[in-house]
Amino acid sequence: MELSDKNISKAVEEVEEFFEKAGVSRKDKIKISLMIEEALIRFQERFGEKKVFKITKKKWFNEPKVIVRIKGEAFNPLDVDDDEDNNFLPQSVMKNLLNYESAGANYKYSYGYNELNIFSKKEYKPLKIPGGKVTIATAVAVIAAFVVKFLFPQHIQYIIVENIVTPLFQTLMGLILAVNIPLIFISIMASICAMDDISTLNESGSKIIKRFFIIMLGIVTVSVIVSSMFFPVLTFEGETDFSLNEIVKLFLSIIPRNIIQPFLEGNVMQIVFIAFLVSSCIVIFGDRTANLKEFINEARGVVFKMMDVVLKTLPLTIFLIVFKTVLTTEASEILSIWKIVAAAWLIYFINNLLMLMHHSIKYKESISSFLKKISPTLLVAATTASGSASMAINFDVCKKRLKINEKLCDFWIPLSHSLLSPGSPVQFTVYLFFAAFFSDVTINVMQLPIVAFIAIQLGLCVPKVNGGSIAVLTLLLNQFSLSLDAIGAIVVADIFINNVGAFSGMLIRDCEIFDVSHEVSLDKAKA
């Protein structure tokens, strides 16, 4: 088609219809239509109305994609100069932070053709039950296990578990573990590179990152104390003696002997160490590694997509482990799941209460009044178990109800969802203590710094789907040589924890942004 006004309008309508049938959200459909129209108009202004363009529509893994191709000299219609006086952060940095957007576009010039790729994904509509597909898989597994127990003798049950369920479960968990390793490595590197951009381009950025770390450390500390009350696995003795020599050995074990072995063994601490080492060197080189930073950011998108594809098998994986757990475990042990839920809920309650009390004392506002202001955000988070789903309404709450500066909201809210994850470290800590208790393994108190460090780091890498923490948990259990059979009970408990965790995460983020906004205003007043 030629780049006439009529053909541009027709192309935009066809693209909009294609993405609508593909099931993308209304917001993304509008965004894509505007993007296509603007790009074609810019091509028209550059090449003229007689220039021919081609639009290809296709799906890959059931996700829609549109490709616009025009032959001619290189011209990127997406390349718009940033007006740094009007932007809180340049567009290049914001691109790293706005991970919640589903739609996007990229440009390339190849073999004399300008090629614009516009893509999105189907709108995520959580089922109207807590946990969604995870809950359904768990319920079906419990029913199936009781049916098999009732209909088949014990030796048949043993054959089913050992020859079918266990090999298939181990294969699927191995697949999840294999994808988790590059996910952890790339996510840590991308986070550190983004932190460097933030602290360099914004004077308050480094302070905010430090606050994130302090909050997460406080959350993990509370988690360890409460978890040890429910699952008494801490000891001063055992494999690691309380001596300077053993302490030194413990921390030296973080440093790998070669760069390949940690990835083969799934050693989280050593993988994180390598990621820190590589990303620190990238940061040292500054602007000279701008292209490498961009590559890392794109690579993160690739590994997240890999995990997204692999996690489509998660309901089956959960079915298998819950089926095996119910079939082979005594009822009294299964009922101990309540301890996992109670421990996590108590930790969330303590963390939320501490944050609300700090807010109430510092700003002389009643807890009920503040909760009423942020209630729309909390309601969405609690009902969907998703911080990402509640982000859009959180922008509105922070700007209108909390009266927070618009530019700070646009910067801080996406950043907090990328680098501040209050719920995940709680779950990882509780699940680790339960798995140790389940496996009859003790945790030496000198290992607690490593527990805290891993829990905080893994919190940055959890896929934003129901059961995402279960997928990443395999690395944590593997690091401490704990039985993967503990995952069965954890999966059931996770159904009752996810919604409360999302609620707690949004509450802590809103308390924190309110505090940050007032401190920023105070700093400006002093200046």
Disulfide bonds with the S-S distance in Angstrom:
none
